[in-house]
Amino acid sequence: MAQQLIAPDQLPAWVPGRLTVHSPDVGWDGLSVRGYRYGPSDVVVPPLRDYTIVAYRRGTTPMRRCVRASWAAEDLRPGDVSLLTRAAGSHWVWPRDIEVVHVYLTHAELAATCRQMYERDVDDIELHDTVKAGDPAIHRTVMQIAREAAQGAAGSKLMVDSLSCQLAVQLLRNHAHVLFRETGGSDGLTFAQDREVRDYIHDHLAETISLDDLAAVAGLSRFHFTRKFRTTIGTTPHAFVLQQRVERARTLLERTGTSLLDIAANCGFADQPHLTREFKKRVGVTPGRYRSRQR
């Protein structure tokens, strides 16, 4: 059975605190922010779906944290940052009041920046699990993101996109281990072809996407495109597009109250039963049941 990962807005079920700021339910793709005021706590957190950056805003406290059966301890104060990779359970203990800002980056967001930085496809990324990262630049970026979430001024989406990229680059340069995917040389898509195809799928997900469309984006025949795509991505174009549709549906279910009928249309499914069938096949529950679990 696939590991159950919790979304950022589910965290208060395990770590109760007063919410001070949060990003909009829609419009911030790949990144979210939530600020909290916490009292003294001893909490066990299930594996999180996203990479987590914790920036300390107010209060000074000793912090003990256990990740993968290894405990670490630091004294934390405003300006400090803790990092936690995705899909890793953790145990946190602190004895004093603190105020923090959490920024969450999805795997897709961090991997997309990594591909652009190194022009290589990414198999996996792990953040260094650090209680005290000692990186003022990351703290400043997180605080800027929190201000954008609180103010929501004109141009906020553009600013957040820029800050998200800046944060990802800072993490990848200094606080991450990247496992690159072997593309099979000339048997796979080039980096540029891969990027163009992924961008096309992202931009046209609500529409019908044909094999001919994707092959044309890559500048290949249908036969050669299908073979190279499978070598590079590890699955067929059809299966990959379906997975992206399901991932977008998952995001809409988590962050919005959009009806299942509209979600099906927005994600490119033929109808609501098609959404339900493919979602349950890949996630293990129906869209309705998945949404009810997020509340």
Backbone hydrogen bonds in HBPLUS format (Angstrom, degrees):
<---DONOR---> <-ACCEPTOR-->    atom                        ^
c    i                          cat <-CA-CA->   ^        H-A-AA   ^      H-
h    n   atom  resd res      DA  || num        DHA   H-A  angle D-A-AA Bond
n    s   type  num  typ     dist DA aas  dist angle  dist       angle   num
A0006-ILE N   A0047-PRO O   3.02 MM  41  6.46 163.7  2.05 153.7 156.2     1
A0049-ARG N   A0006-ILE O   2.88 MM  43  5.50 162.2  1.92 153.8 148.6     2
A0010-GLN N   A0007-ALA O   2.95 MM   3  5.45 160.5  1.99 119.3 125.7     3
A0011-LEU N   A0008-PRO O   3.21 MM   3  5.59 161.2  2.24 111.6 117.2     4
A0013-ALA N   A0010-GLN O   3.08 MM   3  5.96 160.3  2.12 127.7 133.1     5
A0014-TRP N   A0011-LEU O   2.82 MM   3  5.61 156.6  1.88 128.8 135.1     6
A0015-VAL N   A0011-LEU O   2.90 MM   4  5.98 154.9  1.96 147.1 153.7     7
A0018-ARG N   A0037-ARG O   2.98 MM  19  5.04 161.3  2.02 147.2 146.6     8
A0037-ARG N   A0018-ARG O   2.84 MM  19  5.04 141.1  2.00 134.1 146.8     9
A0020-THR N   A0035-GLY O   2.83 MM  15  5.01 166.9  1.85 123.4 127.2    10
A0035-GLY N   A0021-VAL O   2.75 MM  14  4.86 160.3  1.79 140.7 143.7    11
A0023-SER N   A0033-VAL O   2.93 MM  10  5.25 140.2  2.10 153.3 150.6    12
A0106-THR N   A0030-GLY O   3.03 MM  76  5.19 164.1  2.05 141.3 143.6    13
A0032-SER N   A0104-TYR O   3.04 MM  72  5.26 148.7  2.14 142.9 150.6    14
A0104-TYR N   A0032-SER O   2.85 MM  72  5.26 168.6  1.86 155.5 158.5    15
A0034-ARG N   A0102-HIS O   2.93 MM  68  5.23 157.3  1.98 148.0 154.8    16
A0102-HIS N   A0034-ARG O   2.79 MM  68  5.23 168.1  1.81 146.3 148.9    17
A0036-TYR N   A0100-VAL O   2.96 MM  64  5.52 156.2  2.02 144.7 152.0    18
A0100-VAL N   A0036-TYR O   2.91 MM  64  5.52 158.4  1.96 159.9 166.8    19
A0038-TYR N   A0098-ILE O   2.81 MM  60  5.40 166.4  1.83 163.6 168.2    20
A0098-ILE N   A0038-TYR O   2.99 MM  60  5.40 159.2  2.04 148.1 154.2    21
A0041-SER N   A0094-TRP O   2.84 MM  53  5.51 144.9  1.97 153.2 164.9    22
A0094-TRP N   A0041-SER O   2.92 MM  53  5.51 161.6  1.95 155.5 160.7    23
A0043-VAL N   A0092-TRP O   2.87 MM  49  5.40 153.9  1.94 159.1 165.0    24
A0092-TRP N   A0043-VAL O   2.82 MM  49  5.40 159.5  1.86 162.9 167.5    25
A0045-VAL N   A0090-SER O   2.70 MM  45  5.22 165.3  1.72 160.3 165.1    26
A0090-SER N   A0045-VAL O   3.00 MM  45  5.22 162.6  2.04 149.9 154.7    27
A0087-ALA N   A0048-LEU O   2.73 MM  39  5.15 173.1  1.73 161.9 160.9    28
A0051-TYR N   A0105-LEU O   2.86 MM  54  5.14 153.3  1.93 166.1 157.3    29
A0105-LEU N   A0051-TYR O   2.98 MM  54  5.14 153.9  2.05 138.7 147.0    30
A0052-THR N   A0084-LEU O   2.98 MM  32  5.16 177.6  1.98 164.2 163.5    31
A0084-LEU N   A0052-THR O   3.00 MM  32  5.16 150.5  2.09 154.8 155.5    32
A0053-ILE N   A0103-VAL O   2.88 MM  50  5.17 156.5  1.94 155.1 161.7    33
A0103-VAL N   A0053-ILE O   2.88 MM  50  5.17 159.1  1.93 149.3 156.3    34
A0054-VAL N   A0082-SER O   2.87 MM  28  5.00 175.0  1.88 153.2 154.9    35
A0082-SER N   A0054-VAL O   2.82 MM  28  5.00 157.0  1.87 144.0 151.8    36
A0055-ALA N   A0101-VAL O   2.86 MM  46  5.16 173.3  1.86 153.2 155.0    37
A0101-VAL N   A0055-ALA O   2.84 MM  46  5.16 150.4  1.93 147.1 156.7    38
A0056-TYR N   A0080-ASP O   3.03 MM  24  5.53 171.6  2.04 152.2 154.5    39
A0079-GLY N   A0056-TYR O   3.06 MM  23  5.84 157.8  2.11 153.7 150.6    40
A0057-ARG N   A0099-GLU O   2.74 MM  42  5.34 159.2  1.79 152.3 155.7    41
A0058-ARG N   A0099-GLU O   3.17 MM  41  4.89 156.8  2.23 129.4 131.6    42
A0099-GLU N   A0058-ARG O   2.89 MM  41  4.89 152.5  1.97 141.3 138.6    43
A0061-THR N   A0076-LEU O   2.91 MM  15  5.45 155.7  1.97 150.5 158.6    44
A0076-LEU N   A0061-THR O   2.80 MM  15  5.45 174.3  1.80 159.1 157.2    45
A0063-MET N   A0074-GLU O   2.71 MM  11  5.39 156.9  1.76 166.8 175.1    46
A0074-GLU N   A0063-MET O   2.94 MM  11  5.39 153.8  2.01 149.6 158.2    47
A0064-ARG N   A0093-VAL O   2.95 MM  29  5.12 165.8  1.97 152.4 156.8    48
A0093-VAL N   A0064-ARG O   2.83 MM  29  5.12 148.9  1.92 157.2 159.7    49
A0065-ARG N   A0072-ALA O   2.87 MM   7  5.45 161.6  1.91 159.2 165.1    50
A0072-ALA N   A0065-ARG O   2.82 MM   7  5.45 143.9  1.95 147.9 159.7    51
A0066-CYS N   A0091-HIS O   2.80 MM  25  4.98 152.2  1.87 141.8 151.0    52
A0091-HIS N   A0066-CYS O   2.97 MM  25  4.98 144.3  2.10 138.0 147.4    53
A0067-VAL N   A0070-SER O   3.11 MM   3  5.45 154.6  2.18 142.6 140.7    54
A0070-SER N   A0067-VAL O   3.17 MM   3  5.45 154.4  2.24 107.8 115.6    55
A0080-ASP N   A0077-ARG O   3.04 MM   3  5.87 156.5  2.10 151.8 154.2    56
A0133-ALA N   A0081-VAL O   2.76 MM  52  5.45 171.2  1.76 161.3 164.5    57
A0083-LEU N   A0130-THR O   2.79 MM  47  5.11 165.1  1.81 154.0 159.3    58
A0130-THR N   A0083-LEU O   3.20 MM  47  5.11 130.9  2.45 119.1 132.8    59
A0110-LEU N   A0106-THR O   3.11 MM   4  6.41 170.0  2.12 156.5 158.0    60
A0111-ALA N   A0107-HIS O   2.84 MM   4  5.89 162.2  1.87 154.4 160.2    61
A0112-ALA N   A0108-ALA O   2.94 MM   4  5.96 150.6  2.02 140.7 148.4    62
A0113-THR N   A0109-GLU O   3.23 MM   4  6.49 160.5  2.27 147.5 151.4    63
A0114-CYS N   A0110-LEU O   2.99 MM   4  6.18 154.8  2.05 143.8 151.5    64
A0115-ARG N   A0111-ALA O   2.88 MM   4  6.12 154.9  1.94 150.0 155.7    65
A0116-GLN N   A0112-ALA O   3.19 MM   4  6.45 154.9  2.25 143.2 149.4    66
A0117-MET N   A0113-THR O   2.92 MM   4  6.18 151.4  2.00 149.3 157.7    67
A0118-TYR N   A0114-CYS O   3.04 MM   4  6.18 167.3  2.06 157.0 158.5    68
A0119-GLU N   A0115-ARG O   2.65 MM   4  4.98 130.7  1.89 137.3 147.3    69
A0181-ARG N   A0121-ASP O   2.97 MM  60  5.52 167.9  1.98 129.9 134.0    70
A0123-ASP N   A0179-LEU O   2.76 MM  56  5.48 156.4  1.82 152.4 159.4    71
A0124-ASP N   A0179-LEU O   3.17 MM  55  5.19 156.9  2.23 138.4 142.6    72
A0179-LEU N   A0124-ASP O   2.85 MM  55  5.19 178.3  1.85 160.7 160.3    73
A0126-GLU N   A0177-HIS O   2.94 MM  51  5.26 164.1  1.97 153.5 158.8    74
A0177-HIS N   A0126-GLU O   2.78 MM  51  5.26 161.3  1.82 155.1 161.3    75
A0128-HIS N   A0175-HIS O   2.87 MM  47  5.43 161.9  1.91 137.2 138.6    76
A0138-ILE N   A0135-ASP O   3.14 MM   3  5.64 126.3  2.44 111.6 123.1    77
A0139-HIS N   A0135-ASP O   3.33 MM   4  6.73 159.2  2.37 149.5 155.4    78
A0140-ARG N   A0136-PRO O   2.93 MM   4  6.20 160.9  1.96 153.9 158.2    79
A0141-THR N   A0137-ALA O   3.06 MM   4  6.28 158.8  2.10 146.0 151.6    80
A0142-VAL N   A0138-ILE O   2.95 MM   4  6.18 162.5  1.98 154.6 158.9    81
A0143-MET N   A0139-HIS O   3.01 MM   4  6.25 160.5  2.05 151.6 156.6    82
A0144-GLN N   A0140-ARG O   2.99 MM   4  6.25 149.5  2.08 146.6 155.0    83
A0145-ILE N   A0141-THR O   2.98 MM   4  6.28 155.4  2.05 149.1 155.7    84
A0146-ALA N   A0142-VAL O   2.95 MM   4  6.26 155.3  2.01 149.4 156.2    85
A0147-ARG N   A0143-MET O   2.98 MM   4  6.24 151.9  2.06 143.4 150.5    86
A0148-GLU N   A0144-GLN O   3.04 MM   4  6.34 155.6  2.10 148.4 154.6    87
A0149-ALA N   A0145-ILE O   3.02 MM   4  6.32 152.4  2.10 147.4 155.0    88
A0150-ALA N   A0146-ALA O   2.99 MM   4  6.24 149.6  2.08 145.7 153.8    89
A0151-GLN N   A0147-ARG O   2.90 MM   4  6.03 155.9  1.96 152.0 158.0    90
A0152-GLY N   A0148-GLU O   2.89 MM   4  5.53 159.1  1.93 141.3 148.3    91
A0156-SER N   A0153-ALA O   3.03 MM   3  5.47 138.0  2.21 142.6 140.0    92
A0159-MET N   A0155-GLY O   3.05 MM   4  6.31 159.8  2.09 153.8 160.0    93
A0160-VAL N   A0156-SER O   2.82 MM   4  6.03 162.0  1.85 156.5 161.2    94
A0161-ASP N   A0157-LYS O   2.96 MM   4  6.15 159.4  2.01 148.9 154.3    95
A0162-SER N   A0158-LEU O   3.12 MM   4  6.34 156.8  2.17 144.5 150.2    96
A0163-LEU N   A0159-MET O   2.88 MM   4  6.17 159.9  1.92 152.3 158.2    97
A0164-SER N   A0160-VAL O   2.75 MM   4  5.86 155.6  1.81 151.9 158.6    98
A0165-CYS N   A0161-ASP O   3.12 MM   4  6.32 158.3  2.17 143.4 148.3    99
A0166-GLN N   A0162-SER O   2.96 MM   4  6.20 158.4  2.01 146.5 153.1   100
A0167-LEU N   A0163-LEU O   2.82 MM   4  6.00 161.9  1.85 151.1 155.4   101
A0168-ALA N   A0164-SER O   2.97 MM   4  6.16 161.4  2.01 146.8 152.0   102
A0169-VAL N   A0165-CYS O   2.98 MM   4  6.21 160.4  2.02 151.6 156.4   103
A0170-GLN N   A0166-GLN O   3.03 MM   4  6.28 160.5  2.07 149.1 154.4   104
A0171-LEU N   A0167-LEU O   2.97 MM   4  6.24 158.7  2.02 152.9 158.4   105
A0172-LEU N   A0168-ALA O   2.90 MM   4  6.09 165.6  1.92 153.4 157.4   106
A0173-ARG N   A0169-VAL O   2.94 MM   4  6.01 157.0  1.99 151.5 157.0   107
A0174-ASN N   A0170-GLN O   3.31 MM   4  6.32 156.2  2.38 141.8 147.0   108
A0175-HIS N   A0171-LEU O   2.73 MM   4  4.92 152.9  1.80 143.4 148.6   109
A0187-ASP N   A0184-GLY O   3.05 MM   3  5.33 157.6  2.10 133.6 130.7   110
A0188-GLY N   A0185-GLY O   3.24 MM   3  5.95 167.0  2.26 119.6 123.1   111
A0194-ASP N   A0190-THR O   2.91 MM   4  6.10 169.2  1.92 157.8 160.8   112
A0195-ARG N   A0191-PHE O   2.94 MM   4  6.16 163.1  1.97 153.0 157.2   113
A0196-GLU N   A0192-ALA O   2.96 MM   4  6.14 163.6  1.99 150.1 154.6   114
A0197-VAL N   A0193-GLN O   2.94 MM   4  6.12 163.3  1.96 155.6 159.8   115
A0198-ARG N   A0194-ASP O   2.99 MM   4  6.17 167.0  2.01 152.2 156.0   116
A0199-ASP N   A0195-ARG O   2.91 MM   4  6.05 163.6  1.94 151.9 156.7   117
A0200-TYR N   A0196-GLU O   2.93 MM   4  6.08 155.3  1.99 144.1 151.1   118
A0201-ILE N   A0197-VAL O   2.98 MM   4  6.23 163.7  2.01 153.7 157.4   119
A0202-HIS N   A0198-ARG O   2.96 MM   4  6.19 164.1  1.99 151.8 156.1   120
A0203-ASP N   A0199-ASP O   2.96 MM   4  6.14 160.3  2.00 151.2 156.0   121
A0204-HIS N   A0200-TYR O   3.01 MM   4  6.06 134.1  2.22 146.4 157.9   122
A0207-GLU N   A0204-HIS O   2.94 MM   3  5.35 157.7  1.99 115.3 122.7   123
A0214-LEU N   A0210-SER O   3.21 MM   4  6.60 161.4  2.25 152.4 155.3   124
A0215-ALA N   A0211-LEU O   2.91 MM   4  6.09 163.1  1.94 153.5 158.6   125
A0216-ALA N   A0212-ASP O   2.94 MM   4  6.04 154.2  2.01 144.4 151.2   126
A0217-VAL N   A0213-ASP O   3.07 MM   4  6.38 151.0  2.16 145.9 153.5   127
A0218-ALA N   A0214-LEU O   3.12 MM   4  6.43 152.6  2.20 146.7 153.5   128
A0219-GLY N   A0215-ALA O   2.89 MM   4  6.02 114.2  2.33 134.8 152.5   129
A0220-LEU N   A0215-ALA O   2.94 MM   5  5.19 170.8  1.95 148.1 148.9   130
A0219-GLY N   A0216-ALA O   3.08 MM   3  4.81 142.2  2.22  92.4 103.8   131
A0225-PHE N   A0221-SER O   2.84 MM   4  5.88 160.4  1.88 155.2 161.6   132
A0226-THR N   A0222-ARG O   3.00 MM   4  6.06 168.8  2.01 149.8 152.7   133
A0227-ARG N   A0223-PHE O   3.21 MM   4  6.44 162.6  2.24 148.2 152.6   134
A0228-LYS N   A0224-HIS O   2.95 MM   4  6.06 168.4  1.97 150.5 154.2   135
A0229-PHE N   A0225-PHE O   2.75 MM   4  5.79 160.0  1.79 156.2 162.4   136
A0230-ARG N   A0226-THR O   3.12 MM   4  6.19 164.4  2.14 143.3 147.2   137
A0231-THR N   A0227-ARG O   3.09 MM   4  6.32 153.7  2.16 144.5 151.9   138
A0232-THR N   A0228-LYS O   3.00 MM   4  6.19 154.5  2.07 147.3 153.6   139
A0233-ILE N   A0229-PHE O   2.79 MM   4  5.83 175.3  1.79 166.4 166.7   140
A0234-GLY N   A0230-ARG O   2.86 MM   4  4.80 138.1  2.03 118.1 130.6   141
A0240-PHE N   A0236-THR O   2.99 MM   4  6.20 158.4  2.04 153.6 160.1   142
A0241-VAL N   A0237-PRO O   2.94 MM   4  6.15 164.8  1.97 155.5 158.7   143
A0242-LEU N   A0238-HIS O   3.07 MM   4  6.29 161.2  2.10 149.5 154.7   144
A0243-GLN N   A0239-ALA O   3.00 MM   4  6.21 153.4  2.07 144.0 151.2   145
A0244-GLN N   A0240-PHE O   3.00 MM   4  6.34 152.9  2.08 149.7 156.8   146
A0245-ARG N   A0241-VAL O   2.97 MM   4  6.27 151.2  2.06 148.1 156.3   147
A0246-VAL N   A0242-LEU O   2.96 MM   4  6.26 157.1  2.01 150.3 156.0   148
A0247-GLU N   A0243-GLN O   2.93 MM   4  6.19 155.6  1.99 146.9 153.7   149
A0248-ARG N   A0244-GLN O   2.99 MM   4  6.21 156.2  2.05 146.5 152.2   150
A0249-ALA N   A0245-ARG O   2.95 MM   4  6.19 157.7  2.00 146.6 153.3   151
A0250-ARG N   A0246-VAL O   2.83 MM   4  6.07 153.2  1.90 148.4 156.0   152
A0251-THR N   A0247-GLU O   3.09 MM   4  6.37 156.0  2.15 144.5 149.7   153
A0252-LEU N   A0248-ARG O   3.03 MM   4  6.34 161.6  2.06 152.6 157.1   154
A0253-LEU N   A0249-ALA O   2.88 MM   4  6.10 153.7  1.95 151.2 158.8   155
A0254-GLU N   A0250-ARG O   3.01 MM   4  6.23 148.9  2.10 146.0 154.2   156
A0255-ARG N   A0251-THR O   2.95 MM   4  6.06 156.0  2.00 152.1 158.3   157
A0256-THR N   A0252-LEU O   2.95 MM   4  5.33 146.7  2.06 140.2 144.0   158
A0263-ILE N   A0259-SER O   2.89 MM   4  6.17 157.0  1.94 152.2 159.7   159
A0264-ALA N   A0260-LEU O   2.92 MM   4  6.04 159.2  1.97 144.7 149.8   160
A0265-ALA N   A0261-LEU O   3.20 MM   4  6.51 155.1  2.26 141.1 147.1   161
A0266-ASN N   A0262-ASP O   2.79 MM   4  6.01 164.4  1.82 154.7 159.2   162
A0267-CYS N   A0263-ILE O   2.95 MM   4  6.00 136.9  2.14 147.4 157.0   163
A0269-PHE N   A0264-ALA O   2.88 MM   5  5.02 147.9  1.98 159.4 156.9   164
A0268-GLY N   A0265-ALA O   3.28 MM   3  5.29 163.6  2.31 103.1 108.0   165
A0275-LEU N   A0271-ASP O   3.12 MM   4  6.51 156.3  2.18 151.2 157.7   166
A0276-THR N   A0272-GLN O   2.92 MM   4  6.21 166.6  1.94 159.1 162.0   167
A0277-ARG N   A0273-PRO O   2.90 MM   4  6.04 162.0  1.93 147.9 152.6   168
A0278-GLU N   A0274-HIS O   3.05 MM   4  6.21 173.5  2.06 154.8 156.3   169
A0279-PHE N   A0275-LEU O   2.85 MM   4  5.82 160.4  1.89 154.6 161.1   170
A0280-LYS N   A0276-THR O   3.03 MM   4  6.01 167.0  2.04 145.6 149.5   171
A0281-LYS N   A0277-ARG O   3.12 MM   4  6.22 151.8  2.21 139.7 147.8   172
A0282-ARG N   A0278-GLU O   3.19 MM   4  6.38 148.8  2.30 143.1 149.4   173
A0283-VAL N   A0279-PHE O   2.76 MM   4  5.73 158.9  1.80 159.8 166.3   174
A0284-GLY N   A0280-LYS O   2.89 MM   4  4.67 139.6  2.05 115.1 126.4   175
A0290-TYR N   A0286-THR O   2.91 MM   4  6.12 159.4  1.95 155.0 161.5   176
A0291-ARG N   A0287-PRO O   2.92 MM   4  6.15 160.9  1.95 151.7 155.9   177
A0292-SER N   A0288-GLY O   3.08 MM   4  6.31 159.9  2.12 146.5 152.0   178
A0293-ARG N   A0289-ARG O   3.15 MM   4  6.39 140.1  2.32 143.2 152.8   179
A0293-ARG N   A0290-TYR O   3.19 MM   3  5.27 130.2  2.46  96.8 109.5   180
A0294-GLN N   A0291-ARG O   3.01 MM   3  5.30 145.1  2.13 106.6 116.9   181
A0295-ARG N   A0292-SER O   3.42 MM   3  5.64 159.7  2.46 102.5 108.2   182
